[in-house]
Amino acid sequence: MRHLLGIEGWRRDELEALLDKAQAHLPGKPDTTHILRGKVVANLFFEDSTRTRTSFHMAAKGLGASVMNWTQSGSSVSKGETLLDTARNIEATGPVAIVMRHKSSGAPHLVAKHVRCAVINAGDGTHEHPSQALLDAFTLRQRWGALDGRTVLIVGDLLHSRVARSNLLCLKALGARVVMCGPPTLIPPGLESLGAEVTHNLDAVLPQADAVMCLRLQLERQSENFLPSIREFSRLFGLNPAREERMKPEAVVMHPGPINRGVEISPAVADGPRSVILEQVSNGVAVRRAILEVCAS
């Protein structure tokens, strides 16, 4: 694997092999700082990020690499430099991998065609976020051992979420049943063709779920009015303590972050005993180490 641009097209055995490799990068495992020692990983983030950029930084450092952190703010993009010129100039400094986030769907795929180093998609528009899906699957596999026969409910703003598509592809490939729930205006067409079950009734499907993944209402991506109000969205699709009581006793709660507390999820649920949100973040470092090892070593 030279690039990681998306989950689409991955076979189950390939996904499981990478998740197995991530297991060796958990805290307490043997030292891995020799794997990328003397090499450079470049983080190109054209959009803001906390978890993804930080964990890729930590992952690269944990493999012994130096890290170049580039952000659009203060760069020559403000002077009209194109995406490809930016990527080519960064590549000319010698990184073995470019980790890239961009607001335009397909931007990492374009860059991958014009550079020689590995390109890792850290989120492109509303298209995909493959490393997030892998760390989510890894977190569930740590809990369950396998995803076969499990039901994962993904609820929220599906239309603007790159996490939703990658998770659907990844979880289905690993044997899970995936149910996607949200208001009709925030559900993109074609989810059923990818293997999802689609519903607009959260309360009806909630008791069936082994894991509930809440997605943020992405107001910054919405150029139209998709909802009557945020309050109405929270009333119908927010995971609150009353709804939590309807979940299976051992069901877990997930969120890729950042969280809109009190909108898609209540603080009491996000910080409660069912929550594996911080486990997702911790596991993200191990999974991204595995990705960098495969793509850049």
SEKOLVO-585433 format. One line per 10 residues: number of its first residue (from 1); for each residue x, y, z of N, C-alpha, C. Coordinates in nm, 3 decimals. Each point is the difference from the previous one (the first is absolute). Layout:
NUM> X Y Z X Y Z X Y Z | ...
***
This chain:
1> 0.086 -0.119 0.000 -0.086 0.119 0.000 0.089 0.123 0.000 | -0.009 0.079 -0.106 0.079 0.122 -0.008 -0.075 0.118 0.059 | -0.127 0.012 -0.036 -0.082 0.110 0.051 -0.116 -0.057 0.082 | -0.056 0.084 0.086 -0.128 -0.030 0.064 -0.093 0.115 -0.032 | -0.081 -0.019 -0.103 -0.088 0.106 -0.047 -0.144 -0.021 0.041 | -0.038 -0.124 0.032 -0.137 -0.029 0.040 -0.013 -0.145 0.040 | -0.116 -0.036 0.051 -0.029 -0.138 0.038 -0.059 -0.078 -0.118 | -0.062 0.070 -0.091 -0.066 -0.065 -0.113 0.099 -0.089 -0.075 | -0.039 -0.124 -0.023 0.084 -0.093 -0.073 0.085 -0.091 0.087 | 0.005 0.026 0.130 0.078 -0.086 0.090 -0.073 -0.131 0.023
11> 0.075 -0.108 0.005 -0.056 -0.129 0.037 0.006 -0.017 0.151 | -0.083 -0.092 0.050 -0.004 -0.024 0.144 0.137 -0.042 0.054 | 0.068 -0.089 -0.070 0.129 -0.048 0.050 0.103 0.111 0.005 | -0.008 0.097 -0.091 0.092 0.114 0.001 -0.028 0.091 0.119 | -0.128 0.025 0.027 -0.036 0.081 0.116 0.044 -0.066 0.129 | -0.024 -0.130 0.011 0.035 -0.071 0.122 0.152 -0.005 0.019 | 0.074 -0.010 -0.109 0.146 -0.003 0.011 0.052 0.133 0.054 | -0.058 0.111 -0.044 0.045 0.129 0.051 -0.041 0.019 0.146 | -0.120 -0.045 0.036 -0.043 0.010 0.140 0.086 -0.090 0.088 | 0.040 -0.116 -0.051 0.092 -0.086 0.075 0.133 0.070 0.023
21> 0.046 0.069 -0.102 0.126 0.072 0.012 -0.012 0.112 0.104 | -0.116 0.066 0.005 -0.020 0.107 0.098 0.009 -0.053 0.143 | -0.038 -0.125 0.018 0.006 -0.063 0.133 0.143 0.005 0.055 | 0.097 -0.011 -0.087 0.140 0.000 0.042 0.050 0.140 0.034 | -0.082 0.100 -0.025 0.040 0.139 0.028 -0.071 0.058 0.121 | -0.072 -0.081 0.075 -0.064 0.047 0.121 0.106 0.028 0.107 | -0.033 0.086 0.098 0.095 0.027 0.108 0.046 -0.128 0.069 | 0.128 -0.004 0.033 0.056 -0.118 0.066 0.057 -0.104 -0.093 | -0.019 0.021 -0.130 0.053 -0.095 -0.098 0.148 0.033 -0.028 | 0.072 -0.086 -0.072 0.142 0.024 -0.026 0.026 0.132 -0.071
31> 0.118 0.053 0.021 0.040 0.129 -0.058 -0.009 -0.004 -0.152 | -0.054 0.109 -0.058 -0.017 0.008 -0.146 0.072 0.121 -0.059 | 0.081 0.067 0.079 0.059 0.126 -0.047 0.105 -0.019 -0.109 | 0.032 -0.124 -0.034 0.096 -0.025 -0.108 -0.066 -0.002 -0.137 | -0.132 -0.013 -0.004 -0.069 -0.028 -0.126 0.013 0.116 -0.099 | -0.016 0.124 0.047 0.012 0.117 -0.089 0.111 0.094 0.046 | 0.098 -0.054 0.073 0.109 0.085 0.049 0.074 0.065 -0.116 | 0.022 0.130 0.011 0.071 0.073 -0.104 -0.087 0.046 -0.116 | -0.129 -0.031 0.006 -0.092 0.040 -0.106 -0.093 0.111 0.047 | -0.069 0.061 -0.095 -0.088 0.113 0.029 -0.141 -0.030 -0.050
41> -0.099 0.031 0.084 -0.141 -0.007 -0.038 -0.053 0.142 0.000 | -0.068 0.039 -0.108 -0.054 0.135 -0.013 -0.151 -0.002 0.020 | -0.047 0.079 0.094 -0.144 0.018 0.022 -0.046 0.125 -0.074 | -0.081 -0.017 -0.103 -0.056 0.112 -0.077 -0.148 0.011 0.033 | -0.033 0.098 0.083 -0.138 0.013 0.043 -0.056 0.133 -0.050 | -0.085 -0.011 -0.102 -0.066 0.117 -0.056 -0.127 0.033 0.078 | -0.035 -0.085 0.097 -0.112 0.024 0.090 0.048 -0.022 0.143 | -0.072 0.061 0.094 0.035 -0.014 0.141 -0.018 -0.143 0.047 | 0.079 -0.039 0.098 -0.008 -0.134 0.056 0.067 -0.002 0.137 | -0.056 -0.077 0.091 0.065 -0.026 0.129 0.045 -0.144 0.007
51> -0.096 -0.094 -0.001 0.030 -0.141 0.021 0.084 -0.060 -0.112 | -0.041 0.019 -0.125 0.068 -0.066 -0.111 0.143 0.050 -0.015 | 0.018 0.130 -0.001 0.136 0.054 -0.018 0.090 -0.036 0.117 | -0.054 0.011 0.123 0.081 -0.031 0.116 0.040 -0.147 0.003 | -0.095 -0.089 -0.031 0.032 -0.142 0.008 0.093 -0.043 -0.113 | -0.012 0.056 -0.119 0.096 -0.030 -0.105 0.139 0.052 0.039 | 0.005 0.115 0.065 0.127 0.054 0.049 0.062 -0.097 0.101 | -0.081 -0.041 0.098 0.048 -0.092 0.103 0.039 -0.135 -0.060 | -0.078 -0.045 -0.098 0.029 -0.128 -0.064 0.135 0.005 -0.072 | 0.023 0.107 -0.075 0.127 0.013 -0.072 0.118 0.008 0.097
61> -0.015 0.078 0.105 0.107 0.012 0.100 0.025 -0.134 0.066 | -0.107 -0.077 0.026 0.014 -0.130 0.062 0.073 -0.101 -0.087 | 0.004 0.027 -0.131 0.074 -0.086 -0.092 0.140 0.054 -0.028 | 0.035 0.110 0.068 0.134 0.055 -0.014 0.015 0.106 -0.106 | -0.109 0.041 -0.065 0.007 0.098 -0.108 0.002 0.143 0.055 | 0.051 0.091 -0.081 -0.020 0.142 0.023 -0.131 0.040 -0.068 | -0.064 0.104 0.053 -0.131 0.039 -0.052 0.002 0.146 -0.045 | -0.047 0.022 -0.121 -0.019 0.135 -0.051 -0.149 0.032 0.005 | -0.038 0.095 0.082 -0.141 0.038 0.013 -0.026 0.127 -0.080 | -0.076 -0.016 -0.109 -0.035 0.111 -0.088 -0.147 0.030 0.016
71> -0.035 0.128 0.011 -0.140 0.041 0.000 -0.020 0.110 -0.104 | -0.122 0.011 -0.046 -0.029 0.098 -0.105 0.023 0.142 0.049 | -0.035 0.024 0.127 0.019 0.134 0.057 0.148 0.037 -0.002 | 0.031 0.113 -0.060 0.138 0.047 -0.007 0.079 -0.058 -0.115 | -0.063 -0.080 -0.085 0.071 -0.061 -0.113 -0.017 0.083 -0.126 | 0.063 -0.046 -0.107 -0.010 0.070 -0.129 -0.131 -0.024 -0.071 | -0.088 -0.081 0.059 -0.134 -0.015 -0.056 -0.069 0.136 -0.006 | 0.027 0.084 0.100 -0.060 0.134 0.003 0.048 0.086 -0.115 | 0.110 -0.040 -0.064 0.054 0.076 -0.113 -0.040 -0.062 -0.134 | -0.082 -0.105 0.007 -0.049 -0.061 -0.123 0.067 -0.130 -0.039
81> 0.086 -0.054 0.086 0.065 -0.127 -0.033 -0.102 -0.111 -0.009 | 0.011 -0.084 -0.103 -0.096 -0.107 -0.021 0.028 -0.118 0.093 | -0.100 -0.088 0.010 0.015 -0.121 0.080 0.118 -0.083 -0.046 | 0.010 -0.024 -0.131 0.108 -0.084 -0.051 0.137 0.066 0.019 | 0.008 0.130 -0.015 0.128 0.067 0.023 0.040 -0.011 0.147 | -0.096 0.016 0.088 0.029 -0.015 0.143 0.051 -0.141 0.028 | -0.072 -0.101 -0.049 0.038 -0.139 0.026 0.136 -0.033 -0.060 | 0.026 0.046 -0.121 0.128 -0.031 -0.064 0.116 0.067 0.072 | -0.023 0.122 0.048 0.106 0.069 0.072 0.028 -0.066 0.134 | -0.104 -0.045 0.067 0.020 -0.072 0.126 0.073 -0.132 -0.028
91> -0.040 -0.070 -0.106 0.066 -0.125 -0.034 0.148 0.021 -0.031 | 0.033 0.115 -0.059 0.139 0.028 -0.037 0.091 0.011 0.122 | -0.059 0.020 0.118 0.081 0.007 0.122 0.035 -0.138 0.054 | -0.061 -0.107 -0.057 0.044 -0.134 0.031 -0.081 -0.087 0.092 | -0.129 0.024 0.023 -0.076 -0.092 0.086 -0.026 -0.134 -0.067 | -0.014 -0.105 0.081 -0.036 -0.131 -0.054 -0.151 -0.014 -0.013 | -0.074 0.087 0.069 -0.146 -0.005 -0.006 -0.057 0.138 0.023 | -0.111 0.027 -0.069 -0.079 0.121 0.022 -0.134 -0.043 0.058 | -0.030 0.050 0.118 -0.132 -0.022 0.062 -0.081 0.125 -0.028 | -0.113 -0.015 -0.070 -0.066 0.117 -0.057 -0.148 0.006 0.034
101> -0.043 0.117 0.047 -0.142 0.029 0.018 -0.035 0.119 -0.087 | -0.115 -0.010 -0.070 -0.039 0.108 -0.091 -0.151 0.009 -0.007 | -0.051 0.117 -0.023 -0.145 0.022 -0.005 -0.064 -0.055 -0.126 | 0.080 -0.027 -0.103 -0.055 -0.048 -0.127 0.011 -0.152 -0.010 | -0.112 -0.064 -0.030 0.000 -0.144 -0.020 0.089 -0.036 -0.119 | 0.088 -0.099 0.021 0.088 -0.044 -0.107 0.135 0.069 -0.004 | 0.022 0.099 0.086 0.128 0.073 -0.003 0.120 -0.091 0.026 | -0.004 -0.090 0.101 0.115 -0.089 0.020 0.024 -0.093 -0.120 | -0.106 -0.042 -0.067 0.014 -0.086 -0.117 0.074 0.075 -0.111 | -0.031 0.128 -0.016 0.068 0.081 -0.101 0.148 0.013 0.033
111> 0.030 0.030 0.125 0.140 0.016 0.042 0.076 -0.130 -0.019 | -0.063 -0.113 0.033 0.066 -0.130 -0.010 0.046 -0.031 -0.143 | -0.067 0.058 -0.098 0.037 -0.023 -0.140 0.122 0.082 -0.042 | 0.039 0.097 0.084 0.105 0.093 -0.043 0.121 0.005 0.093 | 0.002 -0.084 0.101 0.117 -0.006 0.089 0.049 -0.144 0.007 | 0.125 -0.016 0.042 0.059 -0.133 0.008 -0.013 -0.061 0.140 | -0.017 0.082 0.101 -0.010 -0.053 0.137 -0.142 -0.050 0.026 | -0.016 -0.069 0.112 -0.133 -0.050 0.038 -0.093 0.116 0.036 | -0.128 -0.016 -0.031 -0.102 0.098 0.039 -0.104 -0.070 0.084 | -0.028 0.057 0.116 -0.099 -0.056 0.092 -0.111 0.102 0.017
121> -0.120 -0.043 -0.030 -0.117 0.087 0.007 -0.044 0.015 0.145 | 0.011 0.121 0.052 -0.044 0.031 0.136 -0.135 0.069 0.001 | -0.075 -0.018 -0.109 -0.134 0.058 -0.011 -0.008 0.091 -0.120 | -0.086 -0.034 -0.097 -0.015 0.084 -0.119 -0.147 0.034 -0.020 | -0.033 0.126 0.024 -0.135 0.049 -0.020 -0.102 -0.083 0.072 | -0.104 -0.042 -0.073 -0.103 -0.088 0.056 0.017 -0.142 -0.052 | 0.121 -0.034 -0.046 0.023 -0.127 -0.067 0.038 -0.112 0.097 | 0.125 0.000 0.049 0.045 -0.108 0.086 0.096 0.050 0.109 | 0.012 -0.081 0.104 0.096 0.022 0.109 0.046 -0.139 0.044 | 0.086 -0.065 -0.081 0.029 -0.142 0.021 0.065 -0.034 0.134
131> 0.092 0.083 0.048 0.066 -0.035 0.126 -0.097 0.007 0.117 | -0.101 0.087 -0.007 -0.101 0.006 0.105 -0.082 -0.128 0.002 | -0.038 -0.048 -0.117 -0.077 -0.124 -0.006 0.081 -0.117 0.054 | 0.128 -0.003 -0.031 0.085 -0.109 0.048 0.014 0.003 0.151 | 0.016 0.118 0.058 0.014 0.006 0.146 -0.134 -0.028 0.069 | -0.110 0.035 -0.063 -0.131 -0.035 0.056 -0.020 -0.151 -0.001 | 0.034 -0.064 -0.112 -0.012 -0.145 -0.010 0.094 -0.068 0.100 | 0.120 0.054 0.015 0.096 -0.055 0.095 -0.055 0.008 0.143 | -0.062 0.113 0.034 -0.057 0.018 0.134 -0.109 -0.102 0.027 | -0.086 -0.023 -0.097 -0.107 -0.099 0.017 0.057 -0.141 0.005
141> 0.100 -0.027 -0.081 0.060 -0.133 0.002 0.069 -0.028 0.134 | 0.056 0.103 0.062 0.061 -0.016 0.132 -0.106 -0.039 0.103 | -0.120 0.051 -0.019 -0.111 -0.029 0.091 -0.062 -0.137 -0.027 | -0.020 -0.031 -0.126 -0.081 -0.116 -0.037 0.080 -0.119 -0.051 | 0.121 0.023 -0.042 0.077 -0.108 -0.062 -0.024 -0.010 -0.149 | -0.126 0.010 -0.043 -0.037 -0.001 -0.142 -0.128 0.080 -0.016 | -0.023 0.048 -0.121 -0.118 0.083 -0.027 -0.113 -0.078 -0.062 | 0.021 -0.125 -0.032 -0.103 -0.081 -0.065 -0.127 -0.005 0.085 | -0.113 0.028 -0.065 -0.128 -0.007 0.068 -0.033 0.118 0.089 | 0.090 0.094 0.014 -0.025 0.118 0.082 -0.071 0.108 -0.081
151> -0.081 0.081 0.069 -0.069 0.110 -0.065 0.059 0.132 0.046 | 0.046 0.078 -0.095 0.054 0.133 0.028 -0.096 0.103 -0.058 | -0.047 0.089 0.085 -0.093 0.105 -0.039 0.078 0.131 -0.012 | -0.004 0.061 -0.117 0.066 0.129 -0.024 -0.110 0.104 -0.018 | 0.000 0.101 0.086 -0.111 0.095 0.003 0.050 0.143 -0.002 | -0.066 0.084 -0.080 0.034 0.142 -0.003 0.003 0.055 -0.141 | 0.094 0.091 -0.023 0.014 0.068 -0.128 0.079 -0.090 -0.095 | -0.069 -0.089 -0.068 0.063 -0.094 -0.091 0.037 0.064 -0.133 | -0.071 0.104 -0.037 0.021 0.063 -0.130 0.137 0.064 -0.010 | 0.046 0.063 0.107 0.125 0.075 -0.004 0.116 -0.074 0.065
161> -0.021 -0.124 0.041 0.100 -0.074 0.077 0.086 -0.089 -0.088 | 0.131 0.023 0.001 0.092 -0.092 -0.066 0.023 -0.124 0.085 | -0.019 0.014 0.131 0.016 -0.114 0.091 -0.106 -0.107 -0.030 | -0.122 0.042 -0.028 -0.110 -0.094 -0.019 0.027 -0.095 -0.115 | 0.044 0.052 -0.112 0.023 -0.085 -0.118 0.112 -0.100 0.026 | 0.112 0.047 0.055 0.112 -0.090 0.028 -0.039 -0.107 0.100 | -0.074 0.038 0.104 -0.042 -0.097 0.100 -0.096 -0.103 -0.058 | -0.091 0.045 -0.083 -0.094 -0.094 -0.063 0.077 -0.105 -0.080 | 0.094 0.042 -0.082 0.077 -0.093 -0.082 0.084 -0.093 0.086 | 0.063 0.055 0.103 0.089 -0.079 0.085 -0.078 -0.100 0.085
171> -0.104 0.047 0.067 -0.076 -0.087 0.089 -0.070 -0.111 -0.076 | -0.055 0.032 -0.117 -0.065 -0.103 -0.081 0.102 -0.106 -0.044 | 0.117 0.044 -0.041 0.102 -0.094 -0.044 0.043 -0.094 0.112 | -0.010 0.048 0.124 0.041 -0.081 0.116 -0.115 -0.081 0.058 | -0.115 0.001 -0.065 -0.109 -0.088 0.039 -0.110 0.059 0.083 | 0.005 0.131 0.026 -0.103 0.064 0.083 -0.122 0.038 -0.083 | -0.111 0.008 0.068 -0.121 0.061 -0.057 0.007 0.148 0.032 | -0.021 0.086 -0.100 0.009 0.144 0.019 -0.135 0.064 -0.029 | -0.052 0.070 0.099 -0.125 0.075 -0.013 0.034 0.147 0.010 | -0.050 0.079 -0.094 0.030 0.143 -0.003 -0.130 0.077 0.019
181> 0.004 0.098 0.090 -0.121 0.069 0.042 0.022 0.151 0.001 | -0.098 0.072 -0.049 0.006 0.145 0.002 -0.123 0.058 -0.067 | -0.013 0.132 0.002 -0.112 0.062 -0.071 0.013 -0.020 -0.149 | -0.111 -0.010 -0.072 0.006 -0.025 -0.145 0.087 0.099 -0.075 | 0.004 0.124 0.045 0.079 0.102 -0.070 0.150 -0.017 0.021 | 0.041 -0.083 0.097 0.142 -0.017 0.030 0.047 -0.144 -0.028 | -0.073 -0.070 -0.086 0.041 -0.134 -0.041 0.027 0.001 -0.151 | 0.124 -0.027 -0.042 0.031 0.004 -0.142 -0.058 -0.120 -0.073 | -0.023 0.010 -0.128 -0.049 -0.116 -0.076 0.110 -0.104 -0.014 | -0.042 -0.125 -0.017 0.095 -0.106 -0.033 0.055 -0.078 0.117
191> -0.042 0.030 0.123 0.053 -0.072 0.115 -0.042 -0.148 -0.003 | -0.123 -0.025 -0.044 -0.048 -0.138 -0.007 0.083 -0.082 -0.098 | 0.044 0.061 -0.109 0.080 -0.072 -0.098 0.137 -0.038 0.054 | 0.042 0.068 0.106 0.127 -0.032 0.065 -0.018 -0.099 0.115 | -0.124 -0.041 0.024 -0.026 -0.102 0.101 -0.060 0.049 0.129 | -0.036 0.128 0.007 -0.058 0.053 0.123 -0.150 -0.020 0.003 | -0.054 -0.010 0.120 -0.143 0.014 0.023 -0.024 0.144 0.045 | -0.101 0.063 -0.053 -0.025 0.141 0.027 -0.133 0.017 0.070 | -0.002 0.082 0.104 -0.122 0.029 0.073 0.001 0.145 0.046 | -0.119 0.052 0.026 -0.012 0.135 0.055 -0.055 -0.003 0.142
201> -0.015 -0.120 0.056 -0.059 -0.017 0.132 0.104 -0.055 0.096 | 0.067 0.087 0.072 0.105 -0.041 0.092 -0.054 -0.089 0.112 | -0.112 0.035 0.055 -0.053 -0.074 0.114 -0.036 -0.144 -0.036 | -0.039 -0.023 -0.125 -0.039 -0.135 -0.041 0.120 -0.092 -0.013 | 0.113 0.052 -0.045 0.115 -0.086 -0.028 0.101 -0.002 0.115 | -0.008 0.095 0.089 0.099 0.012 0.107 0.016 -0.128 0.084 | -0.109 -0.069 0.037 0.017 -0.121 0.082 0.071 -0.115 -0.072 | 0.015 0.008 -0.132 0.067 -0.107 -0.075 0.151 0.017 -0.005 | 0.050 0.117 0.033 0.140 0.034 -0.025 0.095 -0.054 0.107 | 0.113 -0.053 -0.046 0.110 -0.037 0.090 0.096 0.116 0.019
211> -0.001 0.093 -0.094 0.079 0.123 0.011 -0.077 0.111 -0.069 | 0.001 0.117 0.062 -0.063 0.117 -0.058 0.108 0.105 -0.024 | 0.017 0.038 -0.128 0.098 0.101 -0.036 -0.073 0.128 -0.035 | 0.019 0.102 0.082 -0.064 0.130 -0.025 0.091 0.085 -0.087 | -0.059 0.069 -0.097 0.075 0.087 -0.089 -0.040 0.145 0.023 | 0.099 0.086 -0.011 -0.020 0.143 0.024 -0.086 0.063 -0.110 | -0.084 0.092 0.040 -0.076 0.081 -0.094 0.096 0.104 -0.058 | 0.036 -0.015 -0.128 0.107 0.081 -0.060 -0.057 0.127 -0.064 | -0.029 0.094 0.082 -0.062 0.124 -0.048 0.092 0.077 -0.094 | 0.132 -0.015 0.018 0.094 0.076 -0.084 0.000 -0.048 -0.145
221> -0.052 -0.121 -0.026 -0.006 -0.053 -0.136 -0.138 0.020 -0.064 | -0.092 0.057 0.075 -0.137 0.011 -0.048 -0.027 0.139 -0.058 | -0.018 0.003 -0.131 -0.031 0.127 -0.067 -0.151 0.020 -0.012 | -0.079 -0.102 0.035 -0.145 0.010 -0.005 -0.058 -0.033 0.138 | -0.128 0.028 0.016 -0.067 -0.033 0.125 -0.055 -0.142 -0.009 | 0.071 -0.094 0.063 -0.041 -0.140 -0.005 -0.092 -0.038 0.115 | -0.010 0.087 0.101 -0.075 -0.032 0.121 -0.084 0.118 0.046 | -0.115 -0.029 0.064 -0.078 0.109 0.059 0.080 0.075 0.105 | 0.075 -0.076 0.083 0.081 0.061 0.105 0.093 -0.106 0.059 | 0.106 0.048 0.065 0.091 -0.092 0.069 -0.073 -0.069 0.115
231> -0.088 0.074 0.065 -0.076 -0.058 0.111 -0.087 -0.116 -0.048 | -0.061 0.014 -0.115 -0.084 -0.106 -0.055 0.085 -0.122 -0.036 | 0.119 0.023 -0.057 0.090 -0.110 -0.031 0.037 -0.076 0.127 | 0.034 0.073 0.105 0.039 -0.064 0.125 -0.116 -0.078 0.061 | -0.120 0.052 -0.012 -0.117 -0.067 0.057 -0.026 -0.134 -0.068 | 0.020 -0.005 -0.131 -0.032 -0.121 -0.076 0.118 -0.096 -0.014 | 0.123 0.053 0.000 0.115 -0.084 -0.033 0.114 0.011 0.101 | -0.019 0.074 0.107 0.104 0.011 0.101 0.000 -0.119 0.096 | 0.119 -0.045 0.038 0.012 -0.111 0.095 0.010 0.059 0.141 | -0.111 -0.009 0.072 -0.009 0.057 0.134 -0.019 -0.113 0.102
241> 0.002 0.032 0.131 -0.014 -0.107 0.100 -0.128 -0.082 -0.013 | -0.110 0.063 -0.039 -0.125 -0.075 -0.016 0.013 -0.103 -0.110 | 0.062 0.037 -0.111 0.021 -0.096 -0.109 0.104 -0.105 0.039 | 0.099 0.041 0.075 0.103 -0.095 0.042 -0.061 -0.118 0.076 | -0.104 0.025 0.075 -0.065 -0.106 0.077 -0.064 -0.105 -0.089 | -0.024 0.033 -0.126 -0.063 -0.094 -0.093 0.103 -0.086 -0.072 | 0.127 0.027 0.022 0.106 -0.076 -0.068 0.023 -0.134 0.068 | 0.060 -0.093 -0.072 0.041 -0.127 0.059 0.092 0.026 0.119 | -0.003 -0.085 0.102 0.082 0.023 0.119 0.149 0.016 -0.030 | 0.053 -0.075 -0.097 0.144 0.003 -0.028 0.035 0.086 -0.122
251> -0.098 0.069 -0.056 0.027 0.081 -0.119 0.090 0.119 0.035 | 0.084 0.039 -0.098 0.094 0.109 0.022 -0.037 0.122 -0.084 | 0.053 0.114 0.041 -0.025 0.127 -0.068 0.131 0.052 -0.057 | -0.005 0.043 -0.126 0.119 0.049 -0.070 -0.026 0.138 -0.057 | 0.108 0.072 -0.028 -0.008 0.129 -0.068 0.137 0.032 -0.057 | 0.010 0.035 -0.129 0.131 0.030 -0.058 0.055 0.136 0.040 | -0.086 0.086 0.058 0.044 0.133 0.040 0.016 0.094 -0.120 | -0.004 0.131 0.027 -0.029 0.062 0.128 -0.148 -0.013 0.036 | -0.029 0.008 0.129 -0.136 -0.019 0.050 -0.071 0.133 0.013 | -0.123 0.005 -0.049 -0.091 0.109 0.034 -0.082 -0.046 0.120
261> 0.049 0.029 0.118 -0.067 -0.048 0.120 -0.140 0.061 0.012 | -0.095 -0.087 0.027 -0.137 0.045 0.012 -0.075 0.007 -0.132 | 0.068 -0.033 -0.111 -0.066 -0.001 -0.131 -0.018 -0.145 -0.044 | 0.107 -0.064 -0.049 -0.012 -0.140 -0.041 0.020 -0.097 0.116 | 0.059 0.048 0.108 0.022 -0.086 0.116 0.006 0.084 0.127 | -0.061 -0.050 0.106 0.000 0.070 0.128 0.133 -0.022 0.072 | 0.044 0.098 0.078 0.124 -0.018 0.076 -0.003 -0.123 0.090 | -0.115 -0.029 0.060 -0.010 -0.115 0.090 0.024 -0.131 -0.073 | -0.035 -0.005 -0.128 0.021 -0.122 -0.080 0.143 -0.003 -0.053 | 0.047 0.115 -0.049 0.136 0.007 -0.055 0.106 -0.034 0.104
271> -0.027 0.035 0.125 0.097 -0.023 0.108 -0.038 -0.119 0.088 | -0.103 -0.073 -0.040 -0.053 -0.108 0.083 0.073 -0.132 -0.019 | -0.044 -0.103 0.073 0.068 -0.129 -0.002 -0.008 -0.075 -0.133 | -0.097 0.033 -0.084 -0.008 -0.065 -0.131 0.099 0.057 -0.101 | 0.048 0.119 0.026 0.078 0.072 -0.099 0.138 -0.062 -0.021 | 0.037 -0.019 -0.128 0.135 -0.042 -0.036 0.067 0.109 -0.084 | -0.046 0.123 0.016 0.048 0.110 -0.083 0.148 0.025 0.020 | 0.046 0.001 0.124 0.143 0.022 0.025 0.082 -0.123 -0.037 | -0.060 -0.118 0.005 0.068 -0.120 -0.050 0.024 0.012 -0.150 | -0.097 0.056 -0.071 0.019 0.022 -0.143 0.123 0.087 -0.025
281> 0.011 0.106 0.078 0.114 0.091 -0.017 0.131 -0.071 0.029 | 0.006 -0.073 0.110 0.122 -0.073 0.035 0.035 -0.104 -0.105 | -0.099 -0.074 -0.045 0.025 -0.102 -0.102 0.041 0.061 -0.133 | -0.038 0.125 -0.023 0.037 0.066 -0.124 0.150 0.008 -0.021 | 0.076 0.015 0.108 0.146 0.007 -0.013 0.055 -0.133 -0.047 | -0.046 -0.111 0.060 0.048 -0.133 -0.039 -0.037 -0.032 -0.145 | -0.123 0.031 -0.037 -0.046 -0.028 -0.137 0.079 0.082 -0.101 | 0.025 0.127 0.033 0.073 0.085 -0.095 0.148 -0.035 -0.004 | 0.053 -0.054 0.106 0.136 -0.055 -0.008 0.004 -0.115 -0.100 | -0.101 -0.087 0.007 -0.005 -0.113 -0.092 -0.012 0.048 -0.145
291> -0.081 0.103 -0.021 -0.018 0.054 -0.136 0.133 0.055 -0.052 | 0.069 0.078 0.083 0.128 0.057 -0.041 0.105 -0.109 -0.024 | -0.002 -0.103 0.085 0.095 -0.109 -0.019 -0.021 -0.067 -0.136 | -0.126 -0.023 -0.035 -0.029 -0.068 -0.126 0.027 0.090 -0.121 | -0.037 0.127 0.011 0.012 0.090 -0.115 0.140 0.060 -0.018 | 0.069 0.024 0.110 0.122 0.083 -0.007 0.129 -0.071 0.032 | -0.004 -0.121 0.052 0.126 -0.065 0.040 0.059 -0.081 -0.116
***
